[in-house]
Amino acid sequence: MKKPFWEKRRGGSVTTPEGFYANGMYCGIKKKKKKYDSSLIFSKTPCVAAGVFTTNRVKAWCVQHSMKAIRGPKQHAILASSGNANCVNGQQGKQAVLESVQEAASLLKIAKEEVLIAQTGLIGVPFPLTAFKRGLPKLVSRLSKEGGRAAAKGILTTDLKIKEVALSFYLGNKKVSIGAIAKGAGMVHPNMATMLCFITTDAAISKSLLKRAVRHASDNTFNQIAIDNDQSTNDMVLCLANGKAGNAIIQKVDADYHLFREALEEVCRIIAYAMVDDGEGVSHICTLRVSGAKNPTEAKKLARHISNSMLFKTMLAGSDPNWGRIVAAIGSSGVSFDLGLTSISFDGVNVVTNGKLRALNLPKARKVLQTRSYVLDVVIGKGRGRAEFITCDLTQKYVSINSNYS
């Protein structure tokens, strides 16, 4: 296995890259005052920005604003809040975004077009704009290099764990860092960003190539996970690059671009796994590897189909190596396969080899499924198509959480 060229930074977050400051605190959105509900990430140095956004046709006001603002040549800040999605709540919601962005920009002494905004929480209720604006001066005044973890806390909803990471590596003789924070424990289903994730980097890179790298990383990580089959109205991934590392600006698809993209993808992969690990009611995490498909597109299609099968997810919840559910999912996926060449194994324990059941291995497979995380390999032929997908079980706890969400 190739040795990673990056170093994982202990305690790393969005403030690990040079020039970034952050803060998180309670601003009056959530009912419990001890619960952080607001976050801010800021760079005094102008940043190029890139993002990917939910493909849900119902888009929250914050998504509509940020999709437009990110087209501009530079940004300085990401303003985020949790506890209220500010979505499907009329013109008051739109006005709340405009006034929040304007107030933050004024306090930061930047243009309102240079502030991106993200919100998450309950859909269809009025946004508490007065309380939120009242807290903004303190949110801004307490920005610090140590504020990354507080910012990570400020975007959590049903999450149980803080999600943050940072990696450092070299481009030439310049040390470059990429940091990220995220939230996501439910309504996580691939077809874009699948949650809120904010990424910072001090790398110098053109806006067009940053956009390309963020899209590539999202497709290979955030779009290859699933907790449930629901897609949020507020999902987005935002990335700010301020160039403070001083590397030669990445302006073409060269060796430096590929190093940057690979490190960015690793940051996103770590965050993606952490999201599934912290999924609502999750007790088992399954990394599904499909191989032998006719091409990568068919491999991805099958991996997604199996991973989102309700019967498959409940099978994981019961630690039951019911291979028949996997075979049934293969058959209903619309993907070409050869049953006589199909094999299924859990952490190397084969339960089906070339279409034939290995009944003696079922007890061993059941023990594997009783652990927290494992790998499921599904081979469907001799093609070169491969894909990897991270999924989880569906438990009674998930139903309990979401039957009493409001």
N, C-alpha and C positions, 0 to 999 in steps of 0.2 A: 504494500500500500504506500502511495506517495506521501511523503511527510508534508504537512501543511506549511505553507510559506507565511502564514499569519500567526500572530500571538493573541490568544484570548485574554483580554484585560480583566483582571480581577476587580469586581465591583464596577465594571464598565457600564456606561449608559450613554445617553444622548449628549452629555457634556464632556465625554472623553475626547472627542475631536477638538482641536484648537479653535477658540473663538466662539464657542457655544455656551450659553447660560440657560438655566431653566428654573422653574419653581412649580410647586403644586400645593393646593390648600383648599379649605372649605370656603365657598363663596355664596352659600345660601340656596343651592339648587336641591340637594338631597335633604330629606327630613331630619336625618341624624347629623348633628353638628360635628361629630368626631370623624365623619366620613368625608374624605377629600372628594371634591367634585369639579375642580378646575385645574388646568395646567397651561403653562406657557413655555415655549422654547424660542430662544432669540439669539441672533448673531448680529453684532454691530456691523460687521463686514457684509456687504450685499452678497446674496446667494443666488445661484441658479437653482431652479426647482423642477422637480418632475413628480408625477403622481399617476396612480391608477384608481379608478372609482367604480362603485357598484354599477352593475348593469341592470339593476332593478329599475323598472320604468317609473316607479314612485321614488323620487329622490328628495331627501331632506333639504331644507333651505341652505344648510351649511355646505352640502355637496354641490348644489347649484352655484353657490358663490365661489367656492374653491376651484371648481372646474373652469370657471371664467378667469379668476384672478391668476391662476398658475400659468396662463398663456403669456403673462407679462415677462419682461426681460430680467427682473430681479425680485426677490422676496427677502424678508428679514425674519419673519416670525410665524409660528404656528400657535394659535389660540385654541384650546380644546376644553370641553366640559363633559361631565357625565351626570346621569340622573334624569335627563330630559332630552329626547331625540330631536325636539323642535321640528317636527315633521307632521304634515297633514293637520295643521292647526291654524290655517288661514293667514291673512296678511300680517297679523301680529307677529307670527313666527319669522317672516321675511324681514320685518322691521327690526326684530331682535338681533338678527345676524348683522344687519347694516349698522345698528347703533353699537353693538359689541365690538365690531371691527374698527369702527371710527374711534371709539373711546380708547381701545388698546393702542391704535396707531398714534393717537395724540399723546398718550403717556410715554410711548416709546420714541416719539419724535421722528416718525417715519410716515410715508404715505399709506392711506388705507388700502390701496391696491397691493401693498407689500406684506399684507397679513393674510395668511391662510387660516381657515377655521374648520374645526371638526366638533361634532356633538354626538352623544350617544345616550340611550336610555329609553324611557317610555314614549311611545308614539301617540300623537293626537291630543296632547294636553298643552295648555299655554306655557310659554317659557317665562320663568321668573326674572325678567330683564332687570328690574330695579335692584333686586338683591345681587344679581351677578355683577352689574356695573359698580355697585357699591364696593365690591370686593376687589375690583380690578387694580386700583392704585397699590394695594398691598401685594397683589400677585406680581406686579411689575417691580415694585421697589425691593422685593426680596429675591429677585433673580440672582443666581450664583452658580459657580462652577460645581458646587456640591448638590445642586438642586435636581439632578437627573432622576433620582429615586422618588423624590416627592412628585415630580411630574408624572412618573409612571403610576403612582398611586392615584393621581387625580383623574385618570381616565377609566378606572375600573368600574364595572357594574356588578354582575354576578360572579366575576372572577374571584378566586380564592388566593391566587398568587400573583405577585408582581412579575412582570415580564420585561426584562432589559438585558442588553448584551452589548459588548464592544470588542472589536478586533483591531489590531494594528499590524502593518506590514510596510515594506519599502517599495517605493517606485523610484528607481535610480538610487540616489543617496538620501532621499527625503522620506521621513517616516510619515505614513498616512494612517488615519484612523477612521473607522466607520462605527457608529453607535446606533442603537435602536431601542425604543420602548413600544409596547403594544398592549391592547386589550382584546379579549375575545374568548368567550366560554360557551356561547350559544349563538344561534342564527349564523353558524359558520358552515358555508356551503360554497364550493368553488364555482366561480364564473366571474372572477375578478378578485378584489382584494380580500374579501371574506372577514374583515374586521377593521379596527383602527390600528395603524402602525405608522410611527413617525421615525424617520431615519435621518441622521446627520452625518456629514463627512467633511473633513478639511481638505479633501482632494480637490485639485484644480481640474475641471472637466467641462467640456462644452455642454450647453443645455440639451442639444439634440442627442448627444451620446449618453448623457445621464438618463434621459427619457428612455432610450433604447435599453440601457442596462437595468433600469428599474422594472421595465416591462418583462424582460427576460427572466430576472430573478423571481418576480411574482408568479409568472407562469410555471416555473419549475418548483415552487415551494408553496405559496399560499393557495395556488390553484390546484394543488395536489393533496389537499387535506379535506376532511369532512367531520363535523361533529353531529350535525343534523342536516335535514334537507331544506332548510329555510335560509333565505338570503336577505340580509338587512337592507334597509333604505338608506343607511348612513355610512356604509363601508368605504374606506379609502386607505391608500398607502401614500404617504407624502415623504419626499426626500429633499433635503437642503444641502447644497455643496458650496462652501464659502472660499475654497482655494487657499486657506491659511497654511496648509502643509508646505506650500512653495514648490511643489513638483512641476515639471514641465507640463503645461496644460494638455490634457488628453483631447485631441481634436480629430483623431482618426482611429479606425479599428486596427490597433496595433498590439504589441505585446503588453504595453502598460494598460490598455483598455481591457484586455482579457484578464489580467491580474486583478484589476479593480472589480470587474464583473464577477469573477469567481469569489472574491472576498465578500462582495455584496450579497451574492447568492448564499454563502455560508451564514451570514448574519440573518438573512430571511429564513433559512432552514432551521436555525436554532429557535427563532421566534415561533415559527410554524409548529414545531414539535411541542414547544412549551404551551401553545394554545390548546392543542389536542389533549395534552397531559392534564390541563386545568379545565377541560370541558365539563359542562354541567352534568353532574352525576356520574362522570366517567370513572370506571374501575379497571378497564383494560385498554391498552393502546396496541394497535396492530399495524405494523409496517408491511403493506402488501406489495410484493414484487411479482409482476407479470412478465413472463418471457415466452419466446416461441411464437409470438404473434406475427402476422404477415408484414406489418410495418409498425412504427412507433405510434401512429395515430390510432390504430386498432388496439394496441396495447394500452394506451391511455384510456380509451373508451371502455375497455373491459375492466380496468382497475377501478375506474370511477363507478361503474355499474355495480360491481361486487361491493365496494366500500359503502355505497349508499343503500344497499338492500336492507330493509328493516329486519327481515328474517335472519340475515347474516349478522347484523349488529346485536340482535337479541341472543343469537347463538354464542357470540363472544361474551355477553353478559352472564350466560349460564355456564361458561367454561366447557361448552359441549362441542367436540370435534365432529359436528354433523356435516360431513363432506358433501352430502347430498344437496345441501342448500347452496354450496359453492358451485357444484356442477349445474344445478338448476339456474343459477345466476349467469353462468357462462353461456348456457343455452339460450337464455332470453336476452342476451346483450346485443345480438345482431352481428357479433364478431365471428369471423371464420375460425374454426378450430377443428382439431382431429381428436375425438374422444379416445381413440386407441393410443394417442401420444400424450394424453393429459396426465399430469402428475400434480399432487397436492401434498405439501409438507409444512409442518409447524416447527420452526427452529431446527430444521433438518430431520425431523421425525416424519417419515413418509406414511401417509394414510392411503394414498392412491398412487400407484406407479403404472404408467402406460395404460390407464383406464381400468386397472384392476385394484380392488380393495385389499389393503394389508391390515386385516382385522386385528392381528396381534399387536399392532402399533397404536391402536386407538387408546388404550389406557395410558401409554406414554404421552400421547398427544394431549390427553385431558390434563395431565400434570403440567404440561407446557402452558396450556390455556388458563391455568389457575394462577400464573404469575402476572405481574403488572403489565409487562410489555414483551412482545415477541414478534418474530418475522414469519409471515405466511408467504410461501413461494407457490405460485401457480404457473405451471408450464402447459401450454396448449398446442404445441406443435414444434416445428423445427425452423420457424422464421426468425428473423433478426430483430423483430420489434420487441422492445422492452419498455417498462414503465414502473414507477414507484409511487405509491400513494399511502398517506398516513390516515388511518381511521380509528374509530373507537367503538366501544359497546354502547348500547342504548338501555338504560336502567330505569327502574321504578323511581329513583331519585330525580332523574331528568324530568319525568312526568310531573312529579310533585313540585319541583321548582317552577316549571312553566305553567302549571295549572293555577298558580297563585302569584303570578308575577306582578300584577298591578296593585 
